[in-house]
Amino acid sequence: MTKHIQKGTYYAVIFTAKQSDNTEGYAEMTKKMTELSKNQKGFIGIESVQENKNEITVSYWETMEDIRAWSMNERHIEAKDGGKDKWYDSFTVRICEIKREYAFGK
């Protein structure tokens, strides 16, 4: 069965990263950021996959303004700084507009 999930245009923030060897505090911060993002205006959902030291996290937002507000959240800024200082060797953030979505599932 193919189904439509989200109506209208919305946005995705795609975060890809290569994790460093320093994992101290990383799991706790990830959990905090996931919970905090869920309470932000315009948040739709999040998907994340980690394998070895590679990470891909995609968060979905109603508007670009919602993404900007999330990026300016003080606790999110602290987490980003921690990522730069200790948890990631490198990362890339991509922001995309999603115009159409469909899914298959049983």
N, C-alpha and C positions, 0 to 999 in steps of 0.2 A: 504494500500500500504506500503510495506517495502522498505526503501531506505537506501543507504549507504551515510554517512555524511562526514567523514574524511578519506582520503586514507592514508595508511601506518601507521607505529607505531608513536605514540605521547605519551604525558605524562599528568597526572592529579595530581594536588596538592589538597588534600582533607583536609579542615580545619573544625574541629568540635569544638564547644566551648559552655561553660556554661557562660552566661553573668552575670556580677555583677549588683548590684542595681544602680551603678553610670553610667548614660547614657549621662552625659554632654559632648557634643562634639562628641559623637560616630557616629551619623548619618552623620555629616559633614565629618568626617574622612573616613567613609566607602565610601561615594560618591567620595571623592578625590582619594582614593586608586583604586576604580573601574576605574575611568577615566585615572589615571596614568598607570595602568596595560595594558589598551587597546593600549597604545602607546609604549609598550615595544616590543623589537625584539622577535619574536617567539610566541607572544600571539595569541591564537586561540579563546578563549571564556571563559565565566564565568557563573555559575549558583549558586544561593543562596536561601536558605530557612531559615526563622526564625519563631519560634513558642514559645511563652512564653519567656523563657530566653535561649532557645536552638537555636544554629545556625549551619548550615552546608553550607559551601561555597566550590565549586569545580571550580578551574581554570584549563584551558587546555593550554598546551605549546608544541611547536614543538620539543624541545630538553632539555636535562638535563642542558646544559650550559645556556639556556635561563632562566630556573628556578633559577639557581645559580645567574645569573646576577640580576634577579628581587629581590632575597633575599638580595642582597648587595646594592640595591638602597637606597640612604640616606633617602629619604622621607618614604620609606617602613619600614626601620629600626626604624624611629621615631614612626610610627604607631604601630609597633610591641611592642615597649617599652611602649607606651600609653596603649596598650591592657594588658600588664603584670601589669602595675602600677594601672590601674583603671577600665578598661572596662570588663575584664574577670576574673572569679573565677578560671577557668581552660580552657585549650585548648589542642588539639592534631593536629599535622600535619602529613599527610601520603602522600607519593609520589609514584605513580604507573605508570607502563608502560601499555599503552593500545595498544593491538595488533589487535583488531577487534572491529568493531562497526557497528550496524545496528539499525534502528528505524522503528516504525510504526506510521502512522498518516494519517488522512483524510484531 
